[in-house]
C-alpha cells in the first residue's frame, strides 16, 4: 500500500541465505518503530508503522510482492524527533535475532544488510547527534572558528613577574614601616652617645628580623596564591573540556523516563524481566520481555564477595538456583562459572538452565533503549550500585528509575537526578508516606492491597504503579482504581486482550505466556509436564490452572468447541472423585471447585467411575448447580487410558460429551447464562494428587 501523500518513505531491500544449504533463505522480518507512534508534519493522523514481511526467494517483499518502503527516522519536524527501527529476523533453521537501524530520508534505496546493525549482544547505542561544544560556544555569543574555540579553552600561564612585584612591594612596605617605628621609638638627639648607638643597633636588628620574616611570609603567601589560582584554572578547564566531551560522546537515551511516562494508556513493565514466562532475572527473561515490545523492566541487584553486582531478587541463591547461601559469600568467578538458575523446576523441563547475569551486561545492552527500574535488594549492594552508575553510567538518570521500599533512603538518587519509585506496604500509614513524599516521583502499591487504600494513594496526586500483575482481571481492577503502571511477570499476556493460540504445544515442556496458576512464583501451583507424549497435570490438591494463552475464545457464528484428551494414571479408592474443565467465565480470576468464586461459569466433571456431568458454578454458593437431566454414565475409567472430552457452546445451548460412544453426551442443554471466553484445567474434587488427571492435545474450534 503506498504511503499517504506528503509522507516520505525509503525503499529498502534485504536478502538472506538458508543456514542449512546456503541458498535463498525463507522466513520473516518483523519491522517496528522503537516508539509507539510518530507524527509527520503536514500529514493527518500518526504513523504507527511496521509489519511482518516474508522473504521470497531470499529477498524481502511486502504482501503484494513489491519492494518494502519504510518511514525515514530523520524526517524534519517529526514528533518524536529521535527514534529508530527495530528488526526481528526469523530465518527458517536459525535462531531469531533482532537489530536496530536508522533510515536517511535522502537515501534512494537502503540495503538493511549494509547499514549499521546494533545486535542485542553488543555494548552499543544508537548514535543520536547532539549540539557540539563549538556550536554551544558560538550560541553563547562568541565569534571565531573551531581553532578559536579550542584556544579559548586554554588559560594563561602564571605571571612570575607579577608574583615577584607582589613580593618586593610587601618587603619594601615592611621595611618602611619598621623605619618609621624606629624613628618614633628612639631619640636621635639624645646626649648619651652610647645610648644612641645601642638604640640604633637594636632598632636596626629588630627591623631586619621583622623585615626578613615579613618577606618570607609574603613570598609564601604569594606562591600559595599563585598555586591556588593556577589549580583552579586547571580544574575549570578540565571540567569544561569534560562537559563538552560528554555532550559530544556520551550515549543519549532513545527512550527517557519522561518520554515513556508521557505516553498515553497503561504502562506495562517487565517484573523480574518476565519471570513467570522465563527464568527470572536472567538474560533470557529480559530478552523475552524486550523482544515482545516491553519498554520498561525491573533489574533487582545484589553483590558478590568481590563487589560485582548481579541481577538477583533474593539475598541468597536458594530459591532461584541449584546453589545455596548468600550471594555475598561467593567470588565473582564462582558465580559466573558454577551458578545456574533452576527456572526449569517451575517453568518446565524444556528450559535450559540459565547462567546468572552481571548487571553491567544488562546496562550495556539495554540502558537508554528502554526504561530500567534498578533496585539494590541488599544494603551491601547500595553503595556499589551508586558508585557504578556515577563512574561508568553518568547518563543513567535519563532512563533509569530508582526503585526502593518506603523504609529506605532516596537522598542519593534524588540528588543525582534520578526519578524514584517508592513501593509501600499494604499497612503503610499516611504519615509514613508523608515523610517520603518530597523525594518520591511515583508510588508503588501491591495487588494484595485493598481497592479503597489504593484509591487513597492515587488521590495523593502522583502516578501509582502496582505489582505483581499476571492476570488481565488484575489489570482491570487496577485501572479502575486509577493505577497507571503495571509491573507484570507476564507482560505479553497482561498487555493483550485476545487469544494467542487455538491448539496446545505442551510437548515443548515449557510454560506458556497466559498460563495462570492459582498463585505465581510458586512451584506447587505450576503446571507439570510429563517427560513423554505431551501430557500436563496440576500436582496440587483441588488445583486449577487458567489457560489464558487460548483466551478469550473467539466464537464463530455457531459458537465454539473445546476438545481435549484426559486420563487418570492412578485411580482413587473413591471412584466418585473427579476432574475436568471450567469454562464460560468472563474473567481470568482464580477458579476452585466447591468454593465461592469471584465470577461465575460452568464446570465439566468426569468421575473415575465414568460419570460425566455439567454444572454451573455461582458466586453465591460453594456447590454447583447441575445442568441437564442427570448423570451421563460412560465406560468406567481405565488407569493410563486416554479419553477425549468435548464441550460445544452455542449461542443458545451447551453440550458435553465423551467421545467413543454416541450415547455418552448430555445432549444440547438450553442455557445461555455464561458466555465468557476464559477457561482452564481443574483437579475438581481430587485431594490425593497421585490420582490427579492429566491432559493433552487441546484444540479450540469455531462452530
C-alpha positions in Angstrom: 0.0 0.0 0.0 1.5 3.4 -1.0 2.3 5.9 1.8 -0.2 8.8 2.1 0.6 11.9 0.1 3.2 14.1 1.7 4.7 11.3 3.9 8.3 10.4 2.9 9.4 6.9 2.5 12.6 5.0 1.7 12.7 1.7 -0.3 14.7 -1.0 1.5 16.0 -4.4 0.4 17.4 -7.3 2.4 18.5 -10.7 1.3 19.1 -13.8 3.4 20.5 -17.2 2.8 19.5 -20.5 4.2 21.7 -21.5 7.2 21.4 -25.1 6.1 22.1 -25.2 2.3 23.4 -21.7 1.7 20.7 -21.0 -1.0 18.0 -18.4 -0.8 16.5 -18.4 2.8 12.9 -18.5 3.9 11.4 -16.7 6.9 10.1 -13.4 8.1 11.3 -10.0 9.1 9.2 -8.0 11.6 9.8 -4.3 11.4 8.6 -1.8 14.1 9.5 1.6 15.4 11.0 1.9 18.8 8.3 4.4 19.7 4.5 3.7 19.6 3.6 6.5 17.2 5.2 9.2 15.0 3.5 12.4 13.9 4.7 13.7 10.5 4.4 17.5 9.7 1.6 18.2 7.2 0.1 14.7 7.5 -3.1 13.8 9.1 -3.0 11.3 12.0 0.0 9.5 13.3 2.3 6.8 11.8 2.4 3.6 13.9 4.1 1.7 11.1 5.9 -1.5 10.7 4.6 -5.0 10.0 5.8 -8.5 9.3 7.2 -9.2 5.8 8.3 -12.5 4.2 11.4 -13.4 2.3 10.6 -14.6 -1.2 13.5 -16.5 -2.8 15.7 -14.9 -0.2 14.5 -11.3 -0.9 12.4 -9.2 1.4 9.0 -8.3 -0.1 5.7 -6.9 1.1 2.4 -8.8 0.9 1.9 -7.9 -2.7 5.3 -9.0 -3.8 6.5 -5.4 -4.1 9.6 -3.7 -2.5 9.2 -2.7 1.1 9.1 1.0 1.9 9.7 2.4 5.3 9.4 5.8 7.0 12.8 7.6 7.4 14.0 8.1 11.0 15.1 11.7 10.4 12.1 13.5 9.0 12.3 17.2 9.7 9.8 18.3 12.3 8.7 14.7 13.2 7.4 14.1 16.7 9.3 12.4 18.4 12.4 13.6 16.6 14.6 10.7 17.7 13.7 7.1 17.2 14.9 4.0 15.4 13.6 0.9 13.5 13.7 -2.5 15.3 14.0 -5.5 13.1 13.2 -9.0 14.4 14.6 -11.6 11.9 13.2 -15.1 11.9 15.0 -17.3 9.3 13.9 -20.9 9.0 16.5 -23.1 10.6 18.2 -20.3 12.6 17.6 -18.6 15.9 15.6 -15.4 15.8 17.6 -12.2 16.2 16.9 -8.5 16.4 18.7 -5.4 15.4 18.2 -1.6 15.3 18.9 0.7 12.4 18.3 4.3 11.1 17.0 5.4 7.7 18.1 8.6 6.0 15.3 10.5 4.3 17.7 11.4 1.4 18.6 7.8 0.6 17.4 6.5 -2.8 17.5 2.9 -1.5 18.9 1.2 1.6 20.3 -2.4 1.9 19.4 -3.4 5.5 22.3 -5.8 5.5 24.8 -2.9 4.9 23.5 -0.3 7.4 24.9 -0.3 11.0 23.1 -3.0 12.9 23.1 -2.9 16.7 22.9 -6.5 17.8 21.5 -7.2 21.2 24.7 -8.8 22.4 26.9 -5.8 21.7 27.6 -2.9 24.0 26.4 -0.3 21.6 23.9 2.5 21.5 22.2 4.1 18.6 24.1 7.4 17.9 21.9 10.4 18.3 23.6 13.6 17.1 23.6 16.4 19.7 24.8 20.0 19.7 28.6 20.2 19.7 30.6 22.2 22.3 31.7 24.5 19.5 28.1 25.2 18.5 27.3 25.9 22.2 30.2 28.4 22.3 29.0 30.2 19.2 25.4 30.3 20.5 26.8 32.0 23.7 27.8 35.0 21.6 31.4 34.1 20.7 32.9 34.7 17.3 35.6 32.6 15.6 36.2 29.2 14.0 36.9 25.9 15.8 40.6 26.8 16.3 39.5 29.9 18.2 37.1 27.8 20.3 39.9 25.3 21.2 42.2 28.2 22.0 39.6 29.7 24.4 39.8 26.5 26.5 43.5 27.1 27.4 44.1 29.6 30.3 47.1 31.9 30.5 50.2 30.7 32.3 51.0 32.0 35.8 52.7 35.5 35.8 56.1 35.1 37.7 57.0 38.8 37.3 53.7 39.8 38.9 54.4 37.5 41.8 57.9 39.0 42.3 56.5 42.5 42.2 53.9 41.5 44.7 56.7 40.1 47.0 59.1 43.0 46.6 56.3 45.5 47.3 55.4 43.7 50.5 59.1 43.7 51.7 59.5 47.4 50.9 56.4 48.3 52.8 57.6 46.2 55.7 61.0 48.0 55.9 59.4 51.4 55.6 57.0 50.6 58.5 59.9 49.4 60.6 62.0 52.6 59.9 59.0 54.8 61.0 58.6 52.8 64.1 62.3 53.0 64.9 62.3 56.8 64.3 59.4 57.2 66.7 61.0 54.9 69.3 64.4 56.5 69.7 65.6 60.0 70.5 68.2 60.8 67.8 69.1 64.0 69.7 70.0 62.3 73.0 73.1 63.4 74.7 74.3 60.0 75.6 76.3 58.6 72.6 76.3 55.1 73.9 72.6 55.1 74.4 72.2 56.5 70.9 74.5 53.8 69.4 72.8 50.9 71.3 69.4 52.2 70.3 70.3 52.4 66.7 71.8 48.9 66.7 68.8 47.4 68.5 66.3 49.1 66.1 68.3 48.0 63.1 68.5 44.4 64.2 64.8 44.3 65.2 63.8 45.9 61.8 66.0 43.5 59.9 64.5 40.4 61.7 60.9 41.6 61.2 61.5 42.6 57.6 63.0 39.2 56.8 60.0 37.5 58.5 57.6 39.6 56.5 59.5 38.9 53.3 59.4 35.1 53.9 55.7 35.3 54.7 54.9 37.4 51.7 56.8 35.1 49.4 55.0 32.0 50.8 51.6 33.8 50.6 52.2 34.9 47.0 53.4 31.4 46.0 50.3 29.7 47.6 48.0 32.3 46.0 49.6 31.7 42.6 49.3 27.9 43.0 45.7 28.1 44.1 44.7 30.2 41.2 46.6 28.0 38.7 44.9 24.9 40.2 41.5 26.5 40.0 42.1 27.5 36.4 43.3 24.0 35.5 40.3 22.4 37.2 37.9 24.7 35.4 39.5 24.0 32.1 39.4 20.2 32.7 35.7 20.4 33.8 34.8 22.5 30.8 36.5 20.0 28.4 34.8 17.0 30.2 31.4 18.6 29.9 32.0 19.4 26.2 33.2 15.8 25.6 30.3 14.3 27.4 27.9 16.4 25.3 29.5 15.0 22.2 30.2 11.4 23.0 28.0 10.1 25.9 25.1 8.0 24.7 21.8 9.7 24.7 18.7 7.8 25.7 16.4 6.7 22.9 13.6 6.3 25.4 13.8 8.5 28.5 11.7 8.1 31.7 9.8 11.3 31.0 9.1 10.3 27.3 7.9 6.9 28.5 5.6 8.4 31.2 4.2 10.9 28.6 2.8 8.1 26.6 -1.0 7.5 26.9 -2.6 4.4 28.3 -1.5 1.9 30.8 2.3 1.4 31.0 3.5 -2.2 31.4 6.8 -3.1 33.0 8.6 -6.5 33.0 8.6 -7.9 36.5 11.9 -9.7 37.1 12.3 -9.5 33.4 9.4 -11.7 32.5 9.7 -14.1 35.5 6.6 -16.2 35.0 7.5 -17.0 31.4 11.3 -17.3 31.5 13.7 -17.9 34.4 13.5 -14.7 36.5 16.3 -12.1 36.3 18.2 -13.9 33.6 19.2 -12.5 30.2 16.7 -14.8 28.6 13.9 -13.3 30.7 15.0 -9.7 29.9 15.4 -10.5 26.2 11.9 -12.1 26.0 10.3 -9.0 27.5 12.1 -6.6 25.2 11.7 -8.7 22.1 8.0 -8.7 22.6 7.7 -4.9 22.8 8.1 -4.2 26.6 9.5 -0.7 27.0 10.4 -0.9 30.7 11.6 -3.7 33.0 12.9 -4.3 36.5 16.5 -5.2 37.4 16.9 -6.4 41.0 20.5 -6.2 42.2 22.7 -7.9 44.7 26.5 -8.1 45.2 29.1 -10.9 45.5 32.1 -11.1 47.8 34.3 -9.2 45.4 31.9 -6.3 44.9 30.5 -7.3 41.5 26.8 -6.7 41.0 24.5 -9.4 39.7 20.8 -9.5 38.7 19.1 -11.4 41.6 15.9 -10.8 43.6 16.8 -12.7 46.8 19.9 -12.2 49.1 20.5 -15.9 48.8 20.8 -18.3 45.9 18.5 -20.9 47.5 15.2 -20.2 45.7 16.3 -19.5 42.1 19.5 -21.5 41.6 20.8 -25.0 42.4 23.2 -23.4 44.9 22.6 -22.3 48.5 23.8 -19.5 50.8 24.1 -15.7 50.5 25.4 -14.3 47.2 27.9 -12.1 49.1 29.8 -15.2 50.2 30.6 -16.3 46.6 33.5 -15.0 44.5 32.8 -13.5 41.1 34.4 -16.3 39.1 32.4 -18.9 41.1 29.1 -17.1 40.3 30.0 -16.8 36.6 31.2 -20.4 36.1 29.3 -22.5 38.6 25.9 -21.0 39.4 22.9 -21.9 37.2 19.3 -20.8 37.7 16.7 -23.5 38.3 13.8 -21.9 36.3 13.0 -25.3 34.7 11.7 -26.5 38.1 8.8 -24.0 37.9 8.6 -23.2 34.1 9.1 -26.7 32.7 12.0 -29.1 32.0 12.1 -27.9 28.4 14.1 -24.9 29.6 17.9 -24.9 29.5 19.5 -23.9 32.8 20.4 -20.3 32.6 23.6 -18.6 34.0 23.5 -15.6 36.3 23.7 -12.3 34.5 26.0 -9.4 35.6 24.3 -6.1 36.0 26.9 -4.4 33.7 26.0 -6.6 30.8 22.3 -5.6 31.0 23.2 -1.9 31.4 25.5 -2.1 28.4 22.8 -3.9 26.4 19.6 -2.0 27.3 20.5 1.3 29.1 19.0 4.1 27.1 16.9 1.8 24.9 14.3 1.0 27.5 13.4 2.4 30.9 15.0 0.4 33.7 13.9 0.1 37.3 17.0 -0.5 39.4 16.7 -1.8 42.9 19.6 -2.8 45.3 17.9 -5.6 47.3 20.6 -5.9 50.0 22.1 -3.0 52.0 25.6 -4.0 50.9 24.6 -3.6 47.2 23.5 0.1 47.6 26.9 1.9 47.5 28.4 -0.4 44.8 25.4 0.4 42.6 25.7 4.1 43.3 29.4 4.1 42.5 28.9 2.1 39.3 26.3 4.4 38.0 28.3 7.6 38.9 31.6 6.3 37.5 30.5 4.4 34.4 27.0 5.5 33.5 26.7 9.2 34.4 23.8 9.5 31.8 21.8 6.7 33.6 19.4 9.2 35.2 17.9 9.8 31.7 16.3 6.4 31.5 16.6 4.7 35.0 14.0 4.8 37.8 15.5 4.2 41.2 13.2 1.6 42.9 13.2 1.1 46.7 11.0 0.3 49.6 9.4 3.1 51.6 11.7 2.2 54.6 14.9 3.1 52.7 16.6 6.4 51.8 16.0 8.3 48.5 18.5 11.1 49.1 21.3 9.8 46.7 19.0 9.1 43.7 17.2 12.4 44.0 20.5 14.4 44.5 21.8 12.7 41.3 18.8 13.5 39.1 17.0 10.1 39.1 13.2 9.6 39.1 12.2 7.4 42.1 9.6 4.7 42.6 8.7 4.1 46.3 6.7 0.9 46.9 4.8 0.7 50.2 3.4 -2.0 52.4 -0.3 -2.7 52.5 -0.4 -1.3 56.0 1.9 1.8 55.5 0.3 4.8 57.2 -0.2 8.2 55.6 2.3 9.6 58.0 5.0 7.3 56.6 4.1 8.3 53.0 4.2 12.0 54.0 7.7 11.6 55.3 8.9 10.4 51.9 6.7 12.4 49.6 9.3 15.2 48.8 11.7 12.6 47.4 9.2 10.4 45.6 8.1 10.7 42.0 5.9 7.5 41.7 4.2 5.4 44.4 4.0 1.6 44.3 1.1 -0.5 45.6 0.7 -4.3 45.6 -2.2 -6.2 44.1 -3.0 -7.6 47.6 -3.7 -4.0 48.9 -7.4 -3.2 49.2 -9.0 -1.2 46.4 -10.0 1.5 48.8 -6.4 2.0 50.1 -5.1 2.0 46.5 -7.5 4.8 45.6 -6.4 6.8 48.6 -2.8 6.6 47.4 -3.8 7.5 43.9 -5.6 10.6 45.3 -2.3 11.9 46.6 -1.6 13.1 43.0 1.5 11.2 41.9 1.5 8.4 39.4 0.9 5.0 41.0 2.3 1.6 39.7 1.3 -1.8 41.0 2.9 -5.2 41.3 2.9 -8.2 40.8 0.4 -8.4 38.0 0.0 -11.6 36.0 -3.8 -11.7 35.2 -5.9 -9.5 32.9 -8.5 -9.4 35.7 -5.9 -7.8 38.0 -5.2 -5.2 35.3 -8.9 -4.3 35.0 -9.2 -3.8 38.8 -6.1 -1.7 39.0 -7.1 0.5 36.1 -10.5 1.1 37.8 -8.6 2.3 40.9 -6.5 4.9 38.9 -3.2 2.9 38.7 -1.2 3.9 35.6 1.6 1.4 35.6 1.8 -2.4 36.0 4.8 -4.5 37.0 4.0 -7.8 35.3 5.8 -11.1 35.2 3.9 -12.0 32.0 3.8 -8.6 30.2 2.8 -10.0 26.8 -0.4 -11.7 28.2 -1.3 -8.9 30.5 -0.8 -6.2 27.8 -3.0 -8.1 25.3 -6.8 -8.7 25.1 -7.0 -11.6 22.6 -6.1 -15.3 22.4 -2.6 -16.1 21.3 -3.3 -19.7 20.1 -6.0 -22.3 19.4 -4.1 -25.5 19.9 -1.6 -26.6 22.6 2.1 -27.5 22.2 2.6 -28.9 25.7 5.1 -31.4 24.1 7.6 -28.5 24.3 7.6 -28.8 28.1 7.8 -25.1 28.7 5.3 -22.8 30.4 3.3 -20.7 28.0 2.5 -17.0 28.2 -1.0 -16.7 29.7 -0.8 -19.7 31.9 -2.3 -18.6 35.2 -1.8 -20.9 38.2 -3.6 -20.3 41.4 -0.5 -18.3 42.7 2.5 -17.1 40.8 6.2 -17.8 41.6 5.1 -21.0 43.4 6.4 -24.3 42.3 3.5 -26.2 43.9 0.9 -24.4 41.7 2.9 -24.7 38.5 1.8 -26.8 35.5 3.7 -30.1 35.4 4.9 -31.5 32.1 5.3 -35.3 31.5 8.6 -36.5 30.0 6.8 -38.0 27.0 3.7 -37.7 24.9 2.8 -34.0 25.8 0.7 -34.7 28.9 0.3 -32.0 31.6 -1.1 -32.0 35.1 -1.5 -30.0 38.3 0.2 -31.5 41.3 -1.9 -29.7 43.9 -4.9 -30.8 45.9 -8.1 -29.4 44.1 -5.7 -27.3 42.0 -6.7 -25.4 38.9 -4.8 -23.8 36.0 -6.0 -21.0 33.7 -5.3 -21.3 30.0 -5.1 -17.6 29.2 -3.0 -18.3 26.1 -6.1 -19.5 24.4 -8.5 -16.9 25.9 -10.8 -15.3 25.4 -12.1 -17.9 23.0 -13.3 -16.2 19.8 -16.6 -18.0 18.8 -17.8 -18.5 15.3 -21.4 -17.7 14.3 -22.4 -21.0 15.8 -20.3 -20.8 18.9 -17.2 -22.8 19.7 -15.9 -26.2 20.7 -13.3 -27.2 23.3 -11.8 -30.7 22.7 -9.1 -32.2 24.9 -7.7 -35.6 25.8 -7.7 -36.6 29.5 -6.5 -39.6 31.6 -6.0 -40.9 35.1 -2.8 -42.7 35.6 -3.8 -43.9 39.1 -7.4 -44.5 40.4 -8.5 -43.4 43.8 -10.2 -45.6 46.4 -13.2 -43.4 45.9 -14.2 -43.6 42.2 -16.6 -40.7 42.6 -13.8 -38.2 42.7 -13.5 -36.2 39.5 -11.5 -33.7 37.5 -12.2 -31.9 34.2 -12.5 -28.3 32.9 -14.0 -25.0 33.9 -15.2 -22.6 31.2 -17.6 -19.8 30.2 -16.0 -17.3 32.7 -15.9 -13.6 31.8 -12.6 -13.1 33.6 -9.3 -14.9 34.2 -9.6 -14.8 38.0 -8.9 -17.9 40.0 -11.4 -20.8 39.9 -11.6 -23.5 42.6 -14.2 -26.3 42.9 -16.6 -26.3 45.8 -15.6 -22.7 46.7 -17.1 -19.3 46.4 -15.6 -17.8 43.2 -15.3 -14.2 42.1 -17.0 -14.8 38.8 -19.5 -17.5 37.6 -19.2 -20.0 34.8 -19.6 -23.7 34.1 -17.5 -26.8 35.1 -17.4 -30.2 33.4 -16.6 -33.2 35.5 -15.5 -36.7 34.6 -15.6 -39.1 37.6 -13.2 -42.0 37.8 -16.3 -44.3 37.6 -17.0 -42.9 34.2 -19.9 -40.5 35.1 -19.9 -37.3 33.0 -21.8 -34.1 34.2 -22.1 -30.3 33.5 -22.6 -27.8 36.3 -23.0 -24.1 36.7 -20.8 -22.5 39.5 -22.1 -19.4 41.1 -20.7 -16.5 43.1 -23.2 -17.0 45.9 -22.8 -20.7 46.8 -20.0 -23.2 47.0 -21.8 -26.1 45.4 -22.5 -26.4 41.7 -26.0 -26.3 40.1 -26.5 -29.4 37.9 -27.5 -28.9 34.3 -29.4 -31.4 32.1 -31.5 -34.5 33.0 -28.9 -36.2 35.2 -25.6 -38.1 35.3 -24.3 -39.5 32.0 -22.9 -42.9 32.5 -19.9 -43.7 30.3 -17.4 -46.5 30.3 -15.5 -46.8 33.6 -12.1 -45.1 33.5 -9.1 -47.4 32.9 -5.8 -46.3 34.6 -3.5 -44.9 32.0 -6.0 -44.9 29.2 -6.6 -41.7 27.2 -10.2 -40.4 26.9 -11.4 -37.4 24.7 -13.9 -35.0 26.2 -15.6 -32.2 24.2 -17.7 -29.2 25.1 -19.8 -27.4 22.5 -21.0 -23.9 23.4 -23.6 -22.3 21.0 -25.4 -19.0 21.4 -28.3 -20.9 23.0 -27.1 -24.3 24.3 -24.2 -26.1 26.0 -23.3 -29.8 25.5 -20.6 -32.1 27.0 -19.6 -35.4 25.6 -17.0 -38.2 25.9 -16.1 -39.4 22.5 -16.2 -43.1 21.7 -20.0 -43.7 22.0 -22.8 -41.6 20.7 -24.8 -42.1 23.9 -22.0 -40.5 26.1 -23.4 -37.0 25.9 -25.5 -34.6 27.9 -27.2 -33.5 24.7 -27.7 -29.8 23.9 -28.8 -28.1 27.2 -30.7 -24.9 26.7 -28.7 -22.5 28.8 -27.4 -19.0 27.9 -26.2 -17.9 31.4 -22.5 -17.5 30.7 -20.7 -16.9 27.5 -17.3 -15.6 28.8 -14.2 -16.7 26.9 -11.9 -17.8 29.7 -11.4 -21.5 30.7 -8.9 -23.8 32.3 -8.0 -27.2 33.8 -9.3 -28.4 37.1 -8.5 -31.2 39.5 -12.1 -30.9 40.7 -12.7 -32.8 44.0 -9.4 -34.7 44.0 -7.2 -34.2 47.1 -4.9 -37.1 46.6 -2.5 -35.8 43.9 -1.5 -39.4 43.0 -5.0 -39.8 41.5 -4.9 -36.5 39.6 -6.0 -36.1 36.0 -3.7 -35.5 33.0 -4.5 -33.6 29.8 -3.0 -33.1 26.3 -3.9 -32.1 22.7 -6.2 -29.1 23.5 -7.9 -27.8 20.3 -10.3 -24.8 20.1 -12.6 -24.8 17.1 -15.1 -22.2 15.9 -18.6 -23.5 15.1 
